[in-house]
Amino acid sequence: MPIQGRKVAIVGMGGAFPDCADLAVFDKKIFTGQSLIREWPKAVEFQKQIRSTVSGYIDDNDLGLEPIYYVEGYDWPETFVDTLGRIPDINLSTADLGSVWAMLGSLESIRMAGWTKTETQSERTGVVIASGGAGNVIMRHAWHAFFEFGKKSRLAGSHTVDRTMSYREAANVSCLIKNKGVCESITSACATGLGNIGYAYRLIKFGLQDRAVAGGVEGTSIETFIGFDAMQVLSKGFSPAESSRPFDTSRNGFVCSFGAGIVALEEYEMAKARGATILAVIDEYFNNSDGDGNMFYPSYDGQRRLWQGLMAGAEIKPDVVKVHGTATPVGDIIELISVVDTLGEDGYHISAPKSQFGHMLGAAGSVELITALLMLKNQQVPPCLNSDTLNHEQEKFQQKDGWAGSQKPAEAYRHLIPQETVTKEINQVVCLNYGFGGTNSAMAISKDN
């Protein structure tokens, strides 16, 4: 059970962001309304085989990483060199690209938090980081070399196992920072990023840890990209910057992107006592399942129960609701209605950051939480790009018998969805993320008063 009066602060953040060299560039681009989505050369190579070719992808050079190719004829790196000297080679040797990003984000978060070596390596410091997908890049090339070309197993690489195991990101970060507390990964599809931070919050709130680095990752993977392309759920037919279109009538799918978001959490009184800069206080976290047996279709009932659970634990009156907002035909509007049916039709704005950088899958919730932290810092709401035209008519699901939500069309809520950056007083932001299998996560964060 939570310990009465024990609060959790966010004291650091970092990560890897598309078309951005660092967090400062990400901050600037988001709040000046820029798109981080580009045509992805890797996808263009397979243009005759796939529908979509745009992504929020990351150039290795932007982050000071140099891939090393040991096996001639294969376009996958056996390891990376950190040209800026942040991560030792021994730690890079066990890491896939997403794990490298997780390590960089963790180091940045710890540095911002101001934790000492003793605090970082304590039994009271945990690591909770995961990705949404498997180590597809490493596995595909390893098995291809073995099964298709008959190469000896050693050519698959002696680190195939540790670079593809399910909790590789947490393991690599833990080995790098040498914490002695919890080391875990919780994978819950596109709710992974926020879910891991929520779990770390509970570890501190329940008194099991005093500090944690937590978040989500999705390393660059054409394998993941084509999996979603095969489902025909990716955006197509628009220029890169116009491809992610939450709430717009012409939306036809999400933009598959990649990145990492890591935050440093600490028990509030400890953080205050040592003079830490508190980026935000976590008011509450709640998660649930839809319970309707549907793997993909969003659930109005599940989302309303998510709000009820969040509100049961804290005073929730957000100035901004950061929605999941993937730009899928049904998901956006069900989410919009679940928000307005809970909070009313005025007094807050809705933010859909995927309009600027796409859907980072396992990293989505954590990178979007960082976006929410930047909203608190800047006292601004970034624009929902490409939400040009909202439906003036009811959606088909609103016309079905048994529909319990609002009967109004999306256009009725135009005033909630800004198309330009809005400057306003922001004291609380609620973040929402959902995933395949009906998993839902919600977190409320506030300025430290």
N, C-alpha and C positions, 0 to 999 in steps of 0.2 A: 504494500500500500504506500501511497505518497506520504512523505513526512510533512506534517503540518508546518507551514511557514517556510518550507525549503523551496527556493526559486532557482531558475536556471537562466543564465545570461549567455548571449552570443558575443564572444570577444575577439573572434578572428574569422577571416574568410579568404578563400583563394580558389584557384582552379585553372581550367583550360577552356578557352572560349573561341568560337569560330572567327576567323579573320581579325583576331586581336592578339597583340603581343603580350598583354598583361591585363590585370583587373582595371587599371586606370583607363586604358583604351576602351575596354568593354563598357565601363561606366559612361564615358563620353559619347560613345556611339549609340548606346541605348537611349539616352535622354536627349540626344539631338535627332532622334527619329530615323536612324540609319538601319538599313537591312544588312544582316551578316550572311545572307544566303547568296550563293554563287553557283554557276554551273560547275559540276564536279568532274574534272578530267577523267577520273577513274571510272565514273559511270558512263561517260561519253565513249570510252573504249568499247562498251558493250551496247551501244545505242540501238543496234538492230535487234537486240534480245530483250530490252527492257522498255518500260513506258516513260519513266521519269529519269532526269539527269541532273537535278538540282539538289543541293545539300548545304547545310551549315557545317562545313568541314574545316579542319585545322591543318595548316601547313607545318610540318616538323620544324622548318627553319624559323618560323615565327617564335617558337618556344626555345630555340637554342638546342635542338636535338638533331643529331646526325645518325641516320640509320646505317647499320653495318650489314652487308650481304655476304654471308660466308659460302653459300651454295650457288655456284654459277648457274644462271638460267632461271633462277627463282626470284620473283619480285617481292619477297617477304624478308624483313630484317631478322637476323639471328639475335641481334641485340642493338642497343643504342649507345651513343656517346653523348654525354651532357657537356656541350662545349662551354657552358658557363660554370661548370664545376660544382653544381649543387648536390648531385647524387653520386655516390661512389660507384665505380664500375661493378663491384661485387653485387650491389643491390640492383643495378640495371640488368645484370645477367639473368636474373630470375623473373624479370618483369615483361609483360606485353605492353603495348603502347598505353592502354587505359590505366594500367598500374603505374606507369611512369607519370602520367598526368595526376593520378591520385597522390603520389609521393610529392610532386611539386606543389599541389594544392595544400597538402598537409603541412609542408614546411612553411609555406606562405601564411597559413592560418596560425600556426604556432608562433611564428615571428611577430605577427600582428597582435596576438594575444599577450606576448611578452612572458611566456612560460620559461622558467629556468630549466636546465638539464635535469635537475633533481625532480621538478614537478612533472616534466614530460615523461621521465622514466619511472614514475611512481606506480605502485600497485593500485593507486586511486585514479589512474588515467587510462581510459579505454579507447579503442579504435572500432568504429562501426561504419564500414564502407562496402558497397557492393555495386555491381553492374546489372543491367537488365538481361544481357545475353551471355552466351558462352564464349570461349576463346576461339571463335570460328577461324580467324585468320591463321593462327598457329596450327590448329588441327587440320585444316584443309590441306595446307602445304606439306605437313608432316606425313599425313596418310597418303597423299598423292605420290610423294616420293617413294614410299614403301610399297604401296599396292599397284600403282600404275607403272612405275619405272623400275621396280624391283631393287631399289637401293637398300643398303644395310640400315638397320634401325638407328644406328648412330647418326646417320645423316638427317634423321628427323630432329636431332638436337637433344642434348642431354637435359634440357630444361623444358621439354614439351609438357610434362605433367604440371610443374609448378607455374608455368606461364598460362595454363588453361584451366586450372582447377577453379571451382565455383567461388571460392573466397580469396582469389589471388590478390585482389586490390587491398583488402584488409591485411592479408599476410605480408605483402610487400611493405606497406606503410608501417606495420608493427615492427618488422625487422629493421627498417630504416631508423625509426625514432626510439626503438627499444623500450617501449612502454611495458609495464608488467601487469596491467589490468586486463580488462575484457578485450578480446579480439574476435569480432564476429562479422558476418555478412548476412543480410536479410534481403533476399531477392523477391520483389513483388511487381514484376513487369514495369510499367511506366509510373508506378507509385514508389519505386525503389528509392529514389533520391530523398524524397521527403520522409518515407517510411524509416529509413536508417537514422535520419536525424531525430525523428520522433522516438525511436527506440532508445537512442543515446540520451535524449531528454529524460525519458522515464528512468533510466539507470541512475541518473543524477538526482532526479526528483525523489526516487525511492531510497536514496542514500547508499546505493551500491557502488557508485563512482563519484568522484568530485569533478573530474574533467573528462572530455572526450573529443576526439576529432571524428567527424561523421559526414557522410554525404553519399553521392552517387556518381557513377562514371558510365560512359559509353564510348569505348575506343573505336576508332575508325575501322569500318568493316564493310567491304562490298558484299560480303556474304549476308550480313544482316540486311543491308539495303535491298538486295534482290528478293529476300524473303518477304518483305513488305510489298515490294513491287509486284510479286506474284499474287498477292492478295488483292491487288488493284485498289489499294487504299492510299497511294501516294499522289500528290498533286501533279498535274500535267497541264500543258497548254498555255502557260503563262511565262513571262520573263522571270528570271531568278528572284528578283526583289519583289515581284508581285505574286509569287507562288503560294505563300502562306497567307490565307485569307479567312481568319476566324470571323464567324457570324455573317460574312458576305453571302449574298444569294448565289454567287457563282463558285463558291468553294467546292472543291471536288476531291479533297484529300489532304493529308499532312505532308510536310517536308521532313524527310529522314535526316537527322543531324547528329553530330557527335560532340562530346565535350566532357567536362568534369566540374563539379562544384563541391567544395569541402568547407566546412565551418568548424570552428573551435568553440565548444560549449564548456561552461564552468558554473559551479554553484555560485549563486549571486553574491552572497555575503563574502565569500572568499575573494571573488573578483573585486568587489568594492574595497575590501580591506587592503588590497595590494595596489590600489589605484589604477586598475585596468580601465581601458576605454570600453564601455559597454555599447555595442552596436544595437542591441535590442534585448528585450526580455521576452522569453517564451511564455505566453499567457496560458496556453493549453494545446494539447495535441490529442487527436482522436482518430481512430481508424475502424473500419468495419468492412463487411462484404455485402454485396447486393442480395444474395440468397435466393436468386430466381433461377439459377441453373443455366444462365446464358453466358457463354464465354466472352462475347464481344459487345452485345447491345447495351448501351448505358441505361441505368435504372434511376428514374425519378425518385422512387421510394427509397432506394439505397442512399441517394444523395441527400434527401431530406432527413433521413435518420442520422447521417453523418453530421449534419448541422446540429441536430438535437443533442447528439453526444458531445460535440464541441461546446455548445452553450451550457450544458449541464455542469461543466467544470470551471467556467470563468465568465466574467462579464465580456460579452462579445458585441461590440458596436464599431465595426470597421469603417475606416475612411476609404479604404481600397479593398476590393476582393480580387486577388490574383487567381484567375480561373485556369483550368487545364487547357481549354480552348485550342483544340488541335486543328480545327478547320475541316472536320469531318461533317458530312451532311446532317446527321441526326444528333451527334454528341454535343455540338455547340449549343443548340437551342434547348435541349433538355437541361443542360447545365445552367444556361441563362435563366430559365424559368425556375429552377430549383433555388437559385440565388434570390430572385425577386420575390418568390413566394415566401421565403424565409425572412428577408430583411426589409421588404417593402420596395417601393419604386423610386425613392429619392434618398439623398443624404450620403451617397458614396459613389465611387467610380469603379468600373470593372477594367482590369488590366489583363491583356492576353499577350505575354511576351513572346510566345511562339510565332507571332506575326513578324517578329524581327529576326529570330534565329532558328526557327523550326523546332521540331520535336526531338529532343535529345534522349528520348527513351529512358534508360535507367538513370541518366543524369538530369532529366527534365526537372524533377521536383527540387533538387538541390540547387541547380543553377537558377531556377526561378525564385527560390527562397533568397538567394544572393541578390537577385534583381529587386526583391521586396525590401531587403536591407538597404539597398541603394535608394529606394523610394523614401525610406525614413530619413536617410542622410541628406538627400537632395531636396526633400519636401516637394517632390514632383511625381506625377504619374506619366509614364511613357505612352506614346500613341499606340493604338491598335491599327497597325498598317493594313491597308487594303480592305478595310471594312466599309467599302464604298456604298453598297446598297444593301439594306436590310429588308427582309421579306415583309411586304404590306399585308400579306394574307396568312391565315392559320397554316401551320404545318399539318401534314396528314395525320400524325399521331394525336394531335389535339382534337381531331374530329371523330376519333374512335370512342365507342362506348366504354365507360369506365375510366376515362382520362380524368385525373383529379386535380391537375395543375391549372395554371392561368390559361385563359382562352385568348389572350391578346397575342398578336403577331410580334415578331422580333422588333419591328420598326417602332413599336410603342416604347421601347427601352433604348432608343437611339441616344438619349441624353446621358446614359450611364457609360457609354463606350466612346472614349475620346479618340479623335482622329489626329489630334495634335498633342504635344506635351502640355500637361496641365500643371500649373504651380498652385499648390494649396496646402493647408495645414493637414499633415498626416501624422496621426498618433498611433493608429493600429492598422495592421494589414492582416487579412486572412488569406492563407494559401491553400489551394485545392489541387489534388492530383488523383488520377484514377488509372486503373490498369486492367489488362485482360484478366478474365477470371472473376471480374466483379469486385476487385479490391479498391478501396477508397481511403484517402488520407486527407486530413485537414489540420492545419496549424495556424494559430493566431500569435502574432508577435507585436510588441509595442515599444515605443520609445521609453527609455529609462527616465522616469520623472523624479 
